[in-house]
């Protein structure tokens, strides 16, 4: 009897492949270099196609909360960013049973626009009882294009200072929204994790709680403004981001900031993203449980 093929998710993908994907996803190396490096790892049982199927996102298979889930109501809203790109837009998700107002959470995407994973995270936030708003940084260019590579290129072409102003405007928009009770949290991933750290430093009086997932810190000169509270989520194998943590922690301690850091053993950058092979189900579930409990405590 012929043995069943090994499921792609069970293939022993070398750590180098995850590290190179991280470099590619963050513009350290180009696609040709990334593919060339992957080619050095191919074997009879580990093909280029099988590695890419693990590394590249599969959004359809990863959805946890449907857009038509009866417990939420989703829509799109625009807001103004006068110091950024002008008109911006985001994905607003509200609990169906919210009678008046509730605490709000800004959900910040990675470096490729508002992809399906981050929209799904916004729906998860709403199902947990919060008013969720996920801006799309690519709206001035037509919005997330449906392709991560193109989205990454589009976002990379935008003015970084204006992008930051767009997220500051989004935070203020959400805090003052008619469905918000004025309590504001923010959660972000990768670039979005940086944005949460930046908001904590740039508009400390607006942000009541922040949860950056594997994000680098704000500019050093701004860190003295941070008040917190912050819950910082880091992955043990994420050398690039973790290199910035010791100095960041020193600055947080110097400013007597209310912060907690969780380091997830054996986890890769992007371990919360359930659309790729970097996903770690156990660590992602624990990190998300901690995130929701943190928001419930700090935004009460």
Secondary structure, DSSP 4 states (H G I P E B T S, - for coil): -PPPPPPGGGS---HHHHHHHHHHHTTSS-HHHHHHHHHTT--SSS-HHHHHHHHS--HHHH--S-TT-TTEEEEEEEEEETTTTEEEEEEEEEETT--S-EEEEEEE--TT-S-HHHHHHHHHHHHTT-EEEEEEGGGGGTS--S-HHHHHHHHHTS-HHHHHHHHHHHHHHHHT-TTEEEEEEEEEETHHHHHHHHHHHHSTTT-SEEEEES-PPPPGGGGGG--EEEEEEEETT-HHHHTTHHHHHHHHHHTT-EEEEEEETTPPTTTT-TTSTT--HHHHHHHHHHHHHHHHHHT-
